[in-house]
Amino acid sequence: MNKINDIFLSHGSVISLHVQLHSQLRQLILSGRWQSGTRIPSESELTAYLKVSRSTVRLALQTAEIEGLIERTAGRGTFVAYLPSKEREHRLIAFVTYGFDAESHLLMLKGAENELKAHGYQIILSNVQSHQEELDILQRLQSGYVAGVLLWPYAEAARPQPPNAFSYRQISLPMVLMDRQIYGVECDLVTSDNYGGGRALMEHFVSLGHQQIVFLTHYESELSTVGERYRAYCDVMHEAGLTPLEPWYIGQRGHEIGAMDAFRSSHDFNSLELQQIKDYLLTAEPRPTAIFALNDYLAVLAARTLKLLGLRVPDALSIGGFDDIDLAAHLEVPLTTVAQDMFVIGKRAAQLLLERLGGQVGPPKCEIIPTELRVRSSTAVPVVVEL
């Protein structure tokens, strides 16, 4: 029987559990790891091991059965029914990402899947848990059953380490990066206009009269997205005759704060991130009147810290984010933020990959998708408020 520990579900993900389970079953079967005719774990076994409801398991299995991936035999169990042909083997695209817990990942996946399905390809999803696992999966994908890879790289891939770059260069499959670059690797990339979006937010702050503006970020500052947004921050400050402040770094070194990290921390007043922001606010001299948060999740943490201190946004401090997640417009104080079109990033990345699979040659392409500033209630003219 196939191993039940081949399956891992993220209970904190924005992706529903039955969709995650179906996606992983699909990947295990289409990749050939679970071979035709072999028995898969029972509903009871999946329910107990994965700690999910029987209805979650049943829905995932029903979907896989409709697709012809599995078949159920009364009294015997459920078996893999899919038998890959040589033609099918090369109509698969791997979508590899880390920490599939943010809506941006889902939007990129949907954009890519829409485009690839229209051209007769199917997507298999690999949600890695570490940088090493990402490299291991990319190596395994070269076995011949996938045609190419769409990759949202792990943050560690951005670090300037030659061995790191060498590992990625050994991947012989056609590959397109989404959102962020890999240090030392020349590869097609589709990303947002991080610099333009950062400029738009900073110019908005300056137009309101803010002079003390701080950049709030995590420690993974070598990511291309972080670098471009910070460069925009510095450029606008200099152009306005202002002095950039030292960034406020929160979280742990070597760790990228994800969506679930941020939401967990926002509900725990003793969390490291809230305490760090509180310390910055209470010790900064002069205190900033505006925060440019690297993304909306960090903006949520900043707003939460102010509320716990009994201060209001934007009266005490204006906050702007980046991403325009669904929650941004529905916060207690709707968030001013820079909107990215992650669906288009996924779609365009799939198109570039299809072009490479169709035989297109030439230097790597870098496509930049426009962003849009969305002004809401979290930003206003500066007001001096004592802490």
VEXTILO-540727 format. One record per residue (C-alpha): chain; x negated, y negated, z. Coordinates in pm, 1 decimal, padded with zeros to 6 digits. Layout:
# residues N
<chain=A east=X north=Y up=Z>
...
END
This chain:
# residues 387
<chain=A east=00000.0 north=00000.0 up=00000.0>
<chain=A east=-00115.6 north=-00354.6 up=-00067.4>
<chain=A east=-00261.4 north=-00544.0 up=00227.7>
<chain=A east=-00025.1 north=-00772.6 up=00414.0>
<chain=A east=-00318.9 north=-00988.9 up=00528.5>
<chain=A east=-00365.5 north=-01097.0 up=00166.0>
<chain=A east=-00082.7 north=-01341.3 up=00241.1>
<chain=A east=-00118.5 north=-01663.5 up=00438.8>
<chain=A east=00161.5 north=-01915.2 up=00499.2>
<chain=A east=00122.0 north=-02268.1 up=00632.4>
<chain=A east=00409.0 north=-02331.8 up=00874.0>
<chain=A east=00324.9 north=-02702.3 up=00881.5>
<chain=A east=00336.2 north=-02751.5 up=00505.2>
<chain=A east=00592.8 north=-02966.5 up=00324.2>
<chain=A east=00639.5 north=-02667.0 up=00092.1>
<chain=A east=00919.9 north=-02438.7 up=00212.8>
<chain=A east=00809.9 north=-02100.2 up=00343.9>
<chain=A east=00999.4 north=-01895.2 up=00086.5>
<chain=A east=00837.6 north=-02096.0 up=-00196.6>
<chain=A east=00493.0 north=-02039.1 up=-00043.4>
<chain=A east=00558.5 north=-01666.7 up=-00006.6>
<chain=A east=00690.6 north=-01630.8 up=-00360.7>
<chain=A east=00394.1 north=-01825.2 up=-00497.2>
<chain=A east=00144.0 north=-01603.9 up=-00319.2>
<chain=A east=00318.4 north=-01282.5 up=-00422.5>
<chain=A east=00316.5 north=-01412.7 up=-00777.8>
<chain=A east=-00053.8 north=-01490.4 up=-00764.4>
<chain=A east=-00146.4 north=-01152.9 up=-00614.2>
<chain=A east=00051.5 north=-00969.9 up=-00881.5>
<chain=A east=-00032.0 north=-01179.7 up=-01187.5>
<chain=A east=-00400.3 north=-01176.9 up=-01098.8>
<chain=A east=-00401.4 north=-00797.3 up=-01083.4>
<chain=A east=-00505.4 north=-00789.6 up=-00718.6>
<chain=A east=-00180.1 north=-00608.8 up=-00644.9>
<chain=A east=-00155.7 north=-00361.1 up=-00929.9>
<chain=A east=00146.1 north=-00223.3 up=-01111.6>
<chain=A east=00314.6 north=00067.4 up=-00935.0>
<chain=A east=00169.1 north=-00004.2 up=-00592.2>
<chain=A east=00394.9 north=-00052.4 up=-00293.1>
<chain=A east=00420.8 north=-00394.4 up=-00128.4>
<chain=A east=00488.4 north=-00454.2 up=00243.4>
<chain=A east=00851.2 north=-00415.3 up=00349.4>
<chain=A east=01084.3 north=-00698.8 up=00450.0>
<chain=A east=01043.3 north=-00602.0 up=00815.9>
<chain=A east=00665.5 north=-00595.9 up=00791.0>
<chain=A east=00652.3 north=-00933.4 up=00615.2>
<chain=A east=00895.4 north=-01086.3 up=00864.4>
<chain=A east=00694.2 north=-00970.2 up=01166.4>
<chain=A east=00346.9 north=-01046.7 up=01030.1>
<chain=A east=00427.5 north=-01388.2 up=00878.8>
<chain=A east=00657.1 north=-01492.3 up=01167.6>
<chain=A east=00937.5 north=-01602.2 up=00935.7>
<chain=A east=01305.9 north=-01517.6 up=00909.2>
<chain=A east=01429.9 north=-01219.9 up=00710.1>
<chain=A east=01625.1 north=-01458.6 up=00485.2>
<chain=A east=01297.9 north=-01636.6 up=00394.6>
<chain=A east=01136.8 north=-01306.7 up=00293.9>
<chain=A east=01447.8 north=-01188.2 up=00111.1>
<chain=A east=01474.7 north=-01506.5 up=-00094.4>
<chain=A east=01108.0 north=-01485.3 up=-00199.9>
<chain=A east=01144.5 north=-01118.9 up=-00296.5>
<chain=A east=01466.7 north=-01181.4 up=-00488.8>
<chain=A east=01296.4 north=-01453.1 up=-00692.0>
<chain=A east=01000.7 north=-01222.6 up=-00767.1>
<chain=A east=01242.4 north=-00945.4 up=-00867.4>
<chain=A east=01431.0 north=-01174.4 up=-01107.1>
<chain=A east=01097.7 north=-01262.4 up=-01268.9>
<chain=A east=01022.2 north=-00894.7 up=-01320.5>
<chain=A east=00724.8 north=-00897.5 up=-01085.8>
<chain=A east=00861.1 north=-00634.8 up=-00846.2>
<chain=A east=01129.5 north=-00364.8 up=-00838.3>
<chain=A east=01308.8 north=-00208.7 up=-00545.9>
<chain=A east=01374.7 north=00163.2 up=-00520.5>
<chain=A east=01638.0 north=00275.7 up=-00269.3>
<chain=A east=01485.5 north=00486.5 up=00005.5>
<chain=A east=01130.1 north=00434.6 up=-00118.4>
<chain=A east=01050.6 north=00064.3 up=-00094.1>
<chain=A east=00945.7 north=-00225.7 up=-00316.2>
<chain=A east=00680.5 north=-00184.9 up=-00583.9>
<chain=A east=00482.8 north=-00405.5 up=-00822.7>
<chain=A east=00650.6 north=-00384.1 up=-01162.2>
<chain=A east=00441.3 north=-00630.8 up=-01359.3>
<chain=A east=00196.9 north=-00476.1 up=-01604.4>
<chain=A east=-00029.7 north=-00741.7 up=-01757.3>
<chain=A east=-00110.7 north=-00718.7 up=-02124.8>
<chain=A east=-00423.8 north=-00862.0 up=-02283.0>
<chain=A east=-00212.5 north=-01139.8 up=-02429.0>
<chain=A east=-00064.4 north=-01228.9 up=-02092.3>
<chain=A east=-00394.8 north=-01222.8 up=-01905.6>
<chain=A east=-00514.6 north=-01537.1 up=-02075.8>
<chain=A east=-00191.5 north=-01734.3 up=-02033.1>
<chain=A east=-00254.7 north=-01803.5 up=-01666.3>
<chain=A east=-00384.2 north=-02129.3 up=-01516.3>
<chain=A east=-00511.6 north=-02145.4 up=-01158.6>
<chain=A east=-00408.2 north=-02447.1 up=-00950.0>
<chain=A east=-00657.1 north=-02462.6 up=-00661.2>
<chain=A east=-00614.6 north=-02704.6 up=-00373.1>
<chain=A east=-00696.1 north=-02746.0 up=-00006.9>
<chain=A east=-00443.3 north=-02807.3 up=00269.7>
<chain=A east=-00122.5 north=-02789.1 up=00068.6>
<chain=A east=00063.5 north=-02995.7 up=00328.7>
<chain=A east=00119.2 north=-03329.3 up=00155.9>
<chain=A east=00381.6 north=-03421.0 up=-00100.1>
<chain=A east=00107.0 north=-03544.9 up=-00334.0>
<chain=A east=-00007.4 north=-03183.6 up=-00383.0>
<chain=A east=00346.1 north=-03073.0 up=-00464.6>
<chain=A east=00392.8 north=-03356.8 up=-00713.8>
<chain=A east=00065.3 north=-03273.1 up=-00890.6>
<chain=A east=00168.2 north=-02908.2 up=-00904.5>
<chain=A east=00508.1 north=-02993.8 up=-01050.5>
<chain=A east=00355.7 north=-03223.3 up=-01311.7>
<chain=A east=00105.0 north=-02958.8 up=-01417.8>
<chain=A east=00358.5 north=-02675.6 up=-01416.3>
<chain=A east=00606.6 north=-02866.0 up=-01633.5>
<chain=A east=00341.1 north=-02925.9 up=-01897.5>
<chain=A east=00189.7 north=-02578.1 up=-01890.4>
<chain=A east=00522.6 north=-02393.9 up=-01904.5>
<chain=A east=00613.4 north=-02590.3 up=-02214.8>
<chain=A east=00303.7 north=-02439.3 up=-02379.9>
<chain=A east=00361.8 north=-02082.2 up=-02265.2>
<chain=A east=00131.6 north=-02078.9 up=-01963.5>
<chain=A east=00205.9 north=-01988.0 up=-01602.2>
<chain=A east=00045.3 north=-02129.2 up=-01288.6>
<chain=A east=-00092.9 north=-01931.8 up=-00997.4>
<chain=A east=-00150.2 north=-02130.7 up=-00678.0>
<chain=A east=-00451.4 north=-02088.8 up=-00450.3>
<chain=A east=-00434.9 north=-02286.9 up=-00125.9>
<chain=A east=-00782.9 north=-02263.9 up=00026.0>
<chain=A east=-00867.6 north=-02318.4 up=00391.6>
<chain=A east=-01234.8 north=-02412.5 up=00364.7>
<chain=A east=-01498.6 north=-02535.1 up=00123.5>
<chain=A east=-01662.7 north=-02192.7 up=00107.4>
<chain=A east=-01329.4 north=-02027.3 up=00031.4>
<chain=A east=-01279.6 north=-02275.0 up=-00253.7>
<chain=A east=-01613.4 north=-02176.2 up=-00405.5>
<chain=A east=-01541.8 north=-01804.6 up=-00351.3>
<chain=A east=-01203.2 north=-01830.4 up=-00523.9>
<chain=A east=-01349.5 north=-02019.5 up=-00818.7>
<chain=A east=-01609.1 north=-01746.2 up=-00856.9>
<chain=A east=-01343.6 north=-01472.2 up=-00846.2>
<chain=A east=-01127.9 north=-01651.2 up=-01101.9>
<chain=A east=-01400.9 north=-01594.9 up=-01358.3>
<chain=A east=-01305.2 north=-01227.1 up=-01371.1>
<chain=A east=-01121.5 north=-01297.5 up=-01694.6>
<chain=A east=-00752.0 north=-01309.2 up=-01608.7>
<chain=A east=-00715.1 north=-01690.0 up=-01606.1>
<chain=A east=-00773.6 north=-01929.3 up=-01892.6>
<chain=A east=-00869.3 north=-02235.2 up=-01686.3>
<chain=A east=-00853.8 north=-02418.7 up=-01353.9>
<chain=A east=-00692.0 north=-02734.7 up=-01221.4>
<chain=A east=-00875.6 north=-02831.5 up=-00903.1>
<chain=A east=-00806.5 north=-03078.5 up=-00622.0>
<chain=A east=-01149.2 north=-03042.9 up=-00456.0>
<chain=A east=-01223.1 north=-02994.9 up=-00091.1>
<chain=A east=-01366.9 north=-03311.0 up=00065.8>
<chain=A east=-01706.3 north=-03149.2 up=00122.9>
<chain=A east=-01748.3 north=-03127.7 up=-00255.8>
<chain=A east=-01806.1 north=-03504.9 up=-00262.1>
<chain=A east=-02115.3 north=-03491.4 up=-00042.8>
<chain=A east=-02445.4 north=-03559.0 up=-00223.4>
<chain=A east=-02596.3 north=-03212.9 up=-00174.5>
<chain=A east=-02769.4 north=-03062.3 up=-00482.1>
<chain=A east=-02691.4 north=-02698.0 up=-00384.0>
<chain=A east=-02328.2 north=-02798.3 up=-00360.3>
<chain=A east=-02326.2 north=-02935.1 up=-00715.6>
<chain=A east=-02515.0 north=-02628.7 up=-00840.6>
<chain=A east=-02242.5 north=-02395.8 up=-00707.9>
<chain=A east=-01971.1 north=-02577.1 up=-00902.2>
<chain=A east=-02180.8 north=-02589.3 up=-01219.4>
<chain=A east=-02189.8 north=-02208.7 up=-01217.4>
<chain=A east=-01816.6 north=-02196.0 up=-01284.3>
<chain=A east=-01784.6 north=-02109.6 up=-01651.4>
<chain=A east=-01408.5 north=-02156.3 up=-01679.1>
<chain=A east=-01264.8 north=-02474.8 up=-01833.0>
<chain=A east=-01181.7 north=-02695.2 up=-01534.2>
<chain=A east=-01012.9 north=-03031.3 up=-01483.1>
<chain=A east=-01036.5 north=-03219.0 up=-01153.7>
<chain=A east=-00738.5 north=-03399.7 up=-01005.8>
<chain=A east=-00761.2 north=-03716.6 up=-00795.9>
<chain=A east=-01123.9 north=-03684.4 up=-00679.8>
<chain=A east=-01468.9 north=-03613.7 up=-00816.5>
<chain=A east=-01730.2 north=-03352.7 up=-00725.7>
<chain=A east=-02077.6 north=-03485.4 up=-00660.8>
<chain=A east=-02319.6 north=-03412.7 up=-00943.8>
<chain=A east=-02066.7 north=-03228.1 up=-01161.7>
<chain=A east=-01964.7 north=-03357.1 up=-01503.9>
<chain=A east=-01607.4 north=-03249.4 up=-01558.0>
<chain=A east=-01279.5 north=-03387.3 up=-01691.7>
<chain=A east=-01105.6 north=-03592.1 up=-01422.1>
<chain=A east=-00762.5 north=-03750.5 up=-01385.5>
<chain=A east=-00729.3 north=-03993.1 up=-01096.5>
<chain=A east=-00544.0 north=-04303.7 up=-00981.1>
<chain=A east=-00663.0 north=-04659.8 up=-01022.8>
<chain=A east=-00786.6 north=-04662.6 up=-00665.4>
<chain=A east=-00987.6 north=-04980.0 up=-00715.5>
<chain=A east=-00703.5 north=-05170.0 up=-00883.5>
<chain=A east=-00455.9 north=-05057.9 up=-00620.4>
<chain=A east=-00692.2 north=-05157.7 up=-00341.6>
<chain=A east=-00741.6 north=-05500.1 up=-00498.7>
<chain=A east=-00366.6 north=-05553.8 up=-00527.4>
<chain=A east=-00313.2 north=-05478.9 up=-00157.8>
<chain=A east=-00606.1 north=-05694.7 up=-00048.2>
<chain=A east=-00499.7 north=-05987.4 up=-00267.2>
<chain=A east=-00153.8 north=-05957.1 up=-00111.0>
<chain=A east=-00307.2 north=-05983.6 up=00237.9>
<chain=A east=-00519.1 north=-06283.1 up=00138.8>
<chain=A east=-00222.7 north=-06458.6 up=-00025.6>
<chain=A east=-00035.7 north=-06431.6 up=00305.8>
<chain=A east=-00323.5 north=-06610.2 up=00479.7>
<chain=A east=-00500.6 north=-06316.6 up=00643.7>
<chain=A east=-00874.1 north=-06360.4 up=00698.8>
<chain=A east=-00949.6 north=-06090.4 up=00955.4>
<chain=A east=-00867.5 north=-05773.4 up=00760.8>
<chain=A east=-01008.5 north=-05433.3 up=00855.0>
<chain=A east=-01037.2 north=-05110.1 up=00653.4>
<chain=A east=-00906.1 north=-04806.0 up=00846.9>
<chain=A east=-01042.4 north=-04472.2 up=00724.9>
<chain=A east=-01157.7 north=-04121.8 up=00820.3>
<chain=A east=-01518.3 north=-04006.2 up=00813.2>
<chain=A east=-01509.8 north=-03845.6 up=00465.2>
<chain=A east=-01627.7 north=-04174.2 up=00315.9>
<chain=A east=-01814.8 north=-04010.7 up=00026.0>
<chain=A east=-01491.3 north=-03916.7 up=-00149.0>
<chain=A east=-01457.1 north=-04113.9 up=-00472.0>
<chain=A east=-01106.6 north=-04227.2 up=-00376.7>
<chain=A east=-01228.6 north=-04365.8 up=-00044.1>
<chain=A east=-01525.7 north=-04537.7 up=-00207.4>
<chain=A east=-01315.4 north=-04713.4 up=-00470.3>
<chain=A east=-01060.7 north=-04842.2 up=-00219.9>
<chain=A east=-01333.9 north=-04966.6 up=00011.9>
<chain=A east=-01516.0 north=-05132.7 up=-00278.9>
<chain=A east=-01194.8 north=-05319.7 up=-00363.0>
<chain=A east=-01165.4 north=-05426.7 up=00001.9>
<chain=A east=-01518.7 north=-05567.0 up=00004.8>
<chain=A east=-01491.5 north=-05738.7 up=-00334.4>
<chain=A east=-01172.1 north=-05925.1 up=-00248.4>
<chain=A east=-01308.4 north=-06029.6 up=00091.4>
<chain=A east=-01623.4 north=-06170.0 up=-00070.7>
<chain=A east=-01427.3 north=-06344.4 up=-00347.7>
<chain=A east=-01209.5 north=-06511.5 up=-00084.7>
<chain=A east=-01517.3 north=-06635.0 up=00101.5>
<chain=A east=-01454.1 north=-06391.4 up=00387.6>
<chain=A east=-01686.6 north=-06148.6 up=00561.7>
<chain=A east=-01589.2 north=-05778.8 up=00541.5>
<chain=A east=-01546.2 north=-05623.6 up=00883.8>
<chain=A east=-01701.4 north=-05293.3 up=00984.1>
<chain=A east=-01459.7 north=-05011.8 up=00889.9>
<chain=A east=-01261.9 north=-04844.5 up=01164.1>
<chain=A east=-01341.4 north=-04472.6 up=01144.5>
<chain=A east=-01101.8 north=-04232.3 up=01314.1>
<chain=A east=-01078.1 north=-03857.8 up=01351.6>
<chain=A east=-01368.7 north=-03615.5 up=01370.0>
<chain=A east=-01683.3 north=-03627.5 up=01161.7>
<chain=A east=-01673.6 north=-03380.3 up=00875.2>
<chain=A east=-01294.2 north=-03356.4 up=00881.1>
<chain=A east=-01045.3 north=-03515.2 up=00642.5>
<chain=A east=-00724.3 north=-03616.8 up=00820.3>
<chain=A east=-00439.0 north=-03448.7 up=00635.1>
<chain=A east=-00064.7 north=-03502.9 up=00646.1>
<chain=A east=00008.5 north=-03257.9 up=00927.2>
<chain=A east=-00294.4 north=-03378.7 up=01125.7>
<chain=A east=-00156.2 north=-03731.2 up=01112.1>
<chain=A east=00200.2 north=-03638.2 up=01204.3>
<chain=A east=00087.1 north=-03423.1 up=01497.5>
<chain=A east=-00139.5 north=-03700.1 up=01624.4>
<chain=A east=00131.7 north=-03963.8 up=01586.5>
<chain=A east=00348.2 north=-03777.7 up=01840.7>
<chain=A east=00072.8 north=-03728.4 up=02095.9>
<chain=A east=-00031.7 north=-04048.0 up=02273.1>
<chain=A east=-00343.6 north=-03870.4 up=02399.7>
<chain=A east=-00451.8 north=-03765.2 up=02051.1>
<chain=A east=-00804.4 north=-03857.7 up=01944.4>
<chain=A east=-00685.4 north=-04070.9 up=01651.4>
<chain=A east=-00440.1 north=-04284.2 up=01849.4>
<chain=A east=-00694.9 north=-04337.8 up=02124.0>
<chain=A east=-00956.6 north=-04442.7 up=01870.4>
<chain=A east=-00723.9 north=-04698.1 up=01708.9>
<chain=A east=-00621.3 north=-04825.6 up=02053.0>
<chain=A east=-00986.3 north=-04872.2 up=02151.6>
<chain=A east=-01059.5 north=-05060.8 up=01829.3>
<chain=A east=-00760.6 north=-05289.6 up=01885.8>
<chain=A east=-00849.5 north=-05366.1 up=02247.2>
<chain=A east=-01220.5 north=-05427.3 up=02189.9>
<chain=A east=-01232.4 north=-05596.3 up=01846.8>
<chain=A east=-01351.4 north=-05955.9 up=01859.3>
<chain=A east=-01198.3 north=-06131.1 up=01683.6>
<chain=A east=-00900.8 north=-05900.7 up=01653.5>
<chain=A east=-00793.6 north=-05838.8 up=01292.5>
<chain=A east=-00455.2 north=-05962.1 up=01178.0>
<chain=A east=-00418.0 north=-05698.6 up=00904.6>
<chain=A east=-00513.5 north=-05335.0 up=00844.8>
<chain=A east=-00579.0 north=-05181.8 up=00503.8>
<chain=A east=-00523.1 north=-04813.9 up=00583.1>
<chain=A east=-00691.9 north=-04564.4 up=00351.7>
<chain=A east=-00358.9 north=-04386.8 up=00304.3>
<chain=A east=-00003.7 north=-04391.3 up=00433.7>
<chain=A east=-00074.0 north=-04123.7 up=00694.4>
<chain=A east=-00338.9 north=-04340.5 up=00861.1>
<chain=A east=-00102.1 north=-04637.9 up=00831.2>
<chain=A east=00158.7 north=-04435.9 up=01023.9>
<chain=A east=-00099.7 north=-04371.4 up=01297.9>
<chain=A east=-00181.8 north=-04743.1 up=01317.6>
<chain=A east=00184.7 north=-04839.9 up=01341.8>
<chain=A east=00243.7 north=-04574.1 up=01605.7>
<chain=A east=-00045.8 north=-04704.8 up=01815.8>
<chain=A east=00090.6 north=-05059.2 up=01805.9>
<chain=A east=00433.3 north=-04938.8 up=01913.8>
<chain=A east=00284.8 north=-04746.6 up=02206.5>
<chain=A east=00107.8 north=-05068.6 up=02308.8>
<chain=A east=00440.2 north=-05252.8 up=02301.6>
<chain=A east=00352.5 north=-05451.2 up=01987.5>
<chain=A east=00551.5 north=-05493.7 up=01669.8>
<chain=A east=00453.5 north=-05465.0 up=01305.2>
<chain=A east=00408.0 north=-05712.4 up=01137.5>
<chain=A east=00437.4 north=-05965.1 up=01421.8>
<chain=A east=00122.8 north=-05847.9 up=01599.0>
<chain=A east=-00053.9 north=-05708.2 up=01295.3>
<chain=A east=00027.3 north=-05642.3 up=00928.6>
<chain=A east=-00034.0 north=-05292.4 up=00792.1>
<chain=A east=-00067.4 north=-05174.5 up=00433.3>
<chain=A east=-00118.0 north=-04818.7 up=00310.8>
<chain=A east=-00188.6 north=-04622.6 up=-00004.3>
<chain=A east=00013.9 north=-04339.8 up=-00170.5>
<chain=A east=00377.5 north=-04444.8 up=-00117.5>
<chain=A east=00485.9 north=-04115.9 up=00036.7>
<chain=A east=00862.2 north=-04066.0 up=00066.7>
<chain=A east=00848.4 north=-04157.1 up=00436.0>
<chain=A east=00691.5 north=-04498.2 up=00366.2>
<chain=A east=01016.1 north=-04670.1 up=00270.1>
<chain=A east=01207.3 north=-04513.8 up=00561.0>
<chain=A east=00983.8 north=-04592.6 up=00857.4>
<chain=A east=01117.2 north=-04810.2 up=01140.2>
<chain=A east=00928.1 north=-05091.0 up=00966.8>
<chain=A east=00912.9 north=-04997.6 up=00594.7>
<chain=A east=00552.0 north=-04979.8 up=00481.3>
<chain=A east=00386.5 north=-05200.6 up=00222.2>
<chain=A east=00177.5 north=-04959.7 up=00019.1>
<chain=A east=00017.4 north=-04880.3 up=-00315.7>
<chain=A east=00213.7 north=-04622.0 up=-00513.9>
<chain=A east=00029.3 north=-04348.2 up=-00698.9>
<chain=A east=00194.6 north=-04132.2 up=-00966.4>
<chain=A east=00073.0 north=-03787.8 up=-00862.9>
<chain=A east=00319.9 north=-03616.5 up=-01096.9>
<chain=A east=00154.3 north=-03787.5 up=-01393.1>
<chain=A east=-00191.1 north=-03697.2 up=-01260.1>
<chain=A east=-00093.9 north=-03328.3 up=-01256.4>
<chain=A east=00072.4 north=-03352.0 up=-01597.0>
<chain=A east=-00217.9 north=-03531.1 up=-01762.0>
<chain=A east=-00471.2 north=-03294.6 up=-01603.3>
<chain=A east=-00280.6 north=-03002.6 up=-01756.3>
<chain=A east=-00283.2 north=-03176.4 up=-02094.7>
<chain=A east=-00660.4 north=-03226.8 up=-02081.5>
<chain=A east=-00708.4 north=-02861.7 up=-01987.6>
<chain=A east=-00488.7 north=-02750.4 up=-02278.0>
<chain=A east=-00697.6 north=-02965.0 up=-02511.4>
<chain=A east=-01014.6 north=-02790.7 up=-02392.0>
<chain=A east=-00850.5 north=-02450.1 up=-02429.8>
<chain=A east=-00753.6 north=-02552.8 up=-02782.1>
<chain=A east=-01119.2 north=-02596.9 up=-02869.1>
<chain=A east=-01174.5 north=-02967.1 up=-02807.7>
<chain=A east=-01538.0 north=-03046.3 up=-02733.1>
<chain=A east=-01717.4 north=-03360.9 up=-02629.3>
<chain=A east=-01826.4 north=-03540.4 up=-02311.9>
<chain=A east=-01612.4 north=-03521.4 up=-01996.4>
<chain=A east=-01312.9 north=-03754.2 up=-01989.5>
<chain=A east=-01205.8 north=-03969.9 up=-01696.7>
<chain=A east=-00846.0 north=-04087.6 up=-01715.3>
<chain=A east=-00724.0 north=-04347.8 up=-01467.6>
<chain=A east=-00352.1 north=-04359.3 up=-01395.3>
<chain=A east=-00213.1 north=-04704.5 up=-01301.2>
<chain=A east=-00096.1 north=-04778.6 up=-00947.1>
<chain=A east=00168.3 north=-05023.3 up=-00824.6>
<chain=A east=00183.0 north=-05238.4 up=-00510.6>
<chain=A east=00515.4 north=-05206.5 up=-00328.9>
<chain=A east=00566.7 north=-05485.9 up=-00078.9>
<chain=A east=00789.4 north=-05406.5 up=00218.8>
<chain=A east=00837.1 north=-05531.7 up=00573.8>
<chain=A east=00506.5 north=-05420.4 up=00730.5>
<chain=A east=00317.0 north=-05723.0 up=00596.2>
<chain=A east=00376.1 north=-06090.9 up=00674.2>
<chain=A east=00189.3 north=-06415.6 up=00745.2>
<chain=A east=-00054.2 north=-06375.9 up=01038.2>
<chain=A east=00060.4 north=-06464.8 up=01387.8>
<chain=A east=-00170.0 north=-06482.4 up=01689.0>
<chain=A east=-00045.9 north=-06232.0 up=01947.2>
<chain=A east=-00229.3 north=-06158.9 up=02273.3>
<chain=A east=-00285.5 north=-05795.9 up=02366.1>
END
